[in-house]
Amino acid sequence: MVLTTSTRFDASRMVLPTVREKLALTVLSGGPSHERAISLQSGQSVAEALRGLGHDVVVADASPTDFKGLARQVDCVFVALHGQFGEDGEVQKVLERRGLAYCGSGPEACATAMNKYLSKRKFMELGLPTPRYSVATKSEISIREAMAAWTLPVVVKPIKEGSSLNCHIVREYGQFRPAIESVLAAYGDCIIEEYIPGKEITVGILGDKVLPPIEIRTKREFYDYDAKYNDSDTQYLFDIDLPADLLGRIEEMSLKAHEGLGCRDFSRVDWRVDPETGEGYILEVNVIPGMTSHSLVPKAAAKAGLAMPALCQYIVDSAIKRKFARP
């Protein structure tokens, strides 16, 4: 099934005013997570785009113990905090308590999407194909049971983390326990997931529309942190060698995942496509995807005819409209 044009994002249908009200905006970036460096880049990119439209923009850091950046009276807060505190619903709770308009998903949707165990359970409830999985804790029994239950290769990764940090593809039995113990030592628990070979596909969601899917090609074993942010030879392809009906189903299921988790404004949904079965498997939904010049959602939006300033403005407008629509 191929999505209709009414479901795909079409920038040509947008009517952007030539004169726009100047808004006071705060962009939250940085934060306490392991993705701080990338968050700072996302925040700077968003701020530059919005300033280019004439808005009064301040970039502020934020952490569970530092909310000075929220003291300023603003029309909207753009959350560009990746990882813990930014994508797990915690900063969204703070913004809700303060009655501030803010971009992106609410606390519950963020908490579910950030937690790979909870999100995979939700995918299964929605009837979305996702790799088989199990959870291991620091208990020796739990580790042994987890190792006994799987045939390699598998993926071992944190339940709550982003940017593929501490993600391991285990192909040899001697690597299995060290990978589990490494993740457990850093996070206290981990998820073990069936390894799906094949193409890596990502689908951006904007509002209730899908953006053009992107195939990611890297010379590394998978799209890890370095492939995302440091490698200059990672390829991002819109001309994807997959059947149109399969791509259409992936787009349709991406929107279903976004809406099923309760996400709003924007997100990015990651997939693997098994070359033997031709089946797509959803991996995760990113509620605050990267917004740098190299990031996937801005690339997909540009392909759909929406440049970075207009993309950021669209997201801000969505948040402000939602705020004023409340009873």
N, C-alpha and C positions, 0 to 999 in steps of 0.2 A: 504493500500500500504506500503510495506517494502522497505526502501532505499537500493539501490545497494551498494556493497562494494566500488565502486568508489566514492561514496558520503560520506561514513563514513571514519573517519580518521584512517589510518593504519600505525603505526610507523614502521612496518617491511618493508614498501616500501620506507622509508627515507634512504638517503645515507648521513651520517654525517662524514665529514673528520676527520681523526685521529689527524691531525695537523691543527690548525685553527689560522688565523691571530689574533694577540692580538689587541683588540679594546679598545678605550677610550669611556667609557659610563658614563652617568649621570642618576641616578635613582631619579626621583622626588617623594617625599612622604611627608606626614604630611599635610600641607596646612591649610586653615582656616575653613574647614567645620566641622559639628558635627561628621563626621567619621574620624577625624584626628588620633585618637588612632589606629584604624584598618589600616589606610593608612600607618602609621609608621611601623606597623608589615609587611604589604605587601611589602613595600619598602625594609625592611631588608631581607626578604626572597628572593626577586628577586636579591638583591645585593650579598647575600651569594652564590646563585646558579651561577651567572655570574662570580664571583671571582673564584669559584671552577673550572671554565673552563679556567682560566688564564687571564681574561680580567682586565683592569685597570678601576675600578668602584668607583665612588664617589656618596654617597647618599646626596641629597640636599633637603632642605625644599623650599617651594615656596608659595607665596601669591600674590594678586593683587598689592601689594606695595613693594614686595621684590623678585627680580630676580637675586640676587647675584649668585645663584646656576647655572645660565645659562651663566655665564661669561667664563667658561672654554670651550676650543675648544674640541669638542667630535665628534665621529663618529655617535652616536645615543643617543637620550634621551628616557628612558623608563618611561612612565607616570604611576605612581602607586598612583595617587591622587584620592581618592574616594569623591563623593559628589560634592557640589558646588565648582566652580573654576576648579575642576579636570575633572568632567564628563559632565559639561554643555557647553563645547566648548570654554570656556574663555582662559584657558592655551594653548589650541590648536591654538587659534588665535595668541597668542604671539609666539609660536614656528613656525608657518607659516611665520609670519612677519620677523623672524630672519633666515629663510631659513634652519632650522635644521631638520634633519631626526628624526622622533619620532614614537614611537609605538602606535598603536591603531587607532581609528576612527578620522576623521576630525571634524572641528568645527560644521558644519551643522548637521551631523549625531549625534554628541554628544548632541547638543542642543535639537534635536527632541526626542532622546531616554530619556533624563533626564526629559523632560516635559511630564508627564503622559497624559495630555489632548491632546497634539500634537501627541504623539506616538499612542494613542488609535484611533485617527482619521486616522492615517496612516494604522494601522492594519485593520480598516474597509475598507479603499480603496483597500487594498491588498486581501480582502476577508477572513481575518483571524478571527476566533471566539474570541471575547473578552467580558468580562462582561459589561452589560449596565452601564451607568454612567451619572452624571450631575456635574456641577460646582457651587460652592457657593462662594460668596464674603462677605465682611463685611456689606453690605446693609441688613437692617432688612427685606426688601421685599424678597431679594435673599434667606435669611436663611429660612423664612417662606415657600416660594415656594419650596425650596429644601426638607424641612421636609414633606410637604404635598404630594410630588410626589412619596414618597417611602413607600414600605411595608418592615418592618424589617424581617430578619437582613440585615444590610448593612455594608460596610467598609467605614470609613472616614479617609482620609489621605492627606498629602501635595501633591501638584501638582509636586513640585520639591524637592525631598529628597530621600535618600537611606537608606539601612540597616533597613528598616521597622520602622524608627524613627517616632514618633508621629502618628502611625497607630492604629486605633481603630476599633474593631469589635463591632457594636452596635446591641444588641438583645432586649433591653428594651427601650420604648419610652422616659423614663426619662433620659436616657443616651445620647439621640440623639443630643439635642442642646448643652450640655456641650462638647461633642466631637467635633462638628463643631466649636464652639467658641474657644476651645483650639487650634485647628489647625489654625484658622483664626488669632488668637492673635500672633502666632509665625511666620506665613508665609503670611498672607494677603489674601489668597484664599485657597480653598481646593477642592478635588474631592470626590464625593460620588459614590460608586461603588456597584453594585450587589454583594452580598456575595455568593461565590461558595464553597460549602463544598467539601470534598473529598481529594484525594491524592494531595500532592504537588510534582511536577516534575520539574526538571531543566535540560536544555540541553546546554552544552558548544559548542561553535563554534570556530574552529581553522582554519584560512584561509578560504577556501570555503568547509570545511568538518565539519561534526558533530562528537562530542565526545559522548561516551556512556551516555545515560540519567541516572539521579540519582533520586530516590525517597527519600524525606526528611521526617522523622518521628520525631516528638517532642511531649513531654508530655504537652507542652503549647498549647494554643488555636490555635496558628499559629506560623510560623517560624519567630519569632520576634527577636529583637536585642540580647536578652539574649540567646535565643535558638541558634542563629548564632555563638555567640562569647564567651559565658560564661558557657553554660551547657555542661557537660561531657556526658550526656546520649542522646543527639540528635543522631539519626541514619541516615546513608547515605547508601542506598541500591541500588545495581545494578541489583539484581534479583527482578524485578518489576512485581507484580501480575496484569498485564493488558494484553489484547490481543495484539499480535505482530503487527497486522495491525494498531491498534490505536497508539501504540508507534511509528510505522513507520511514521504515518501521523504527529504526534507531532514533530518528528525529521525533517521531510520535511518542515513543517510550520515554525519551528524554523529557519531553514536556509533561508526560504523565508522572514521572519521578519528581520533577520540580513542584508540580501542583500537589502531588500526593504527600510530600513531606511538609507542605504548607509554606513553601518558599515564595518570595515575591521580589519584584523589581528586576533582579538579574541573578543568574547563577551559571555554573558550567558543569556539564555532566560528562563523565569520563567512561569510555568503553574499551573493550577488547573484542576483536572479531576472530573467532577460531577458523583457521584456514581449511581445516578438514570438514567441519560440519557447516561452515558458513553461518554460524549463529553468533549474534552479538551478546555480550555479557556486560551488564552495567557494573562499574566498580565503585563509584561514589559521586556525590553531588557536592560541589564546592560553592558555598553560599557567598563568599567574598573572594571571587577569583582575582588573579593578578590584574593590575591595571597599568602596567608599565608599557613602554613602547614595544616590548617583545612579547607581551602577554596575548593569550589566545582570544579572549572575548573582544578586546579592541581590534584584533586582526579580523575576526569574523564580522564584527560590526562594520568595519571599513569595507569589507567585501560586499556587504549588504547596502552600502552607500551612506553609512553613518560614520563620519569622522569623529575623532576623540572628543572634541568639544561638544558636539551635538549628542554623543553617547552619554557623557557625564550630565549634560543638561536634561536629557530624557529621564535619567535615573533620579535626579534631584526633583524634577517636576512630579514624578510618580510619588515620591515620598511626601511632598507638600500637599498634593491633592488628597492623599490618604489621610493626612493629618486633619485637613479641613472637612473631610467627608464624615469624620466621626460624629456621632450624635452628642 
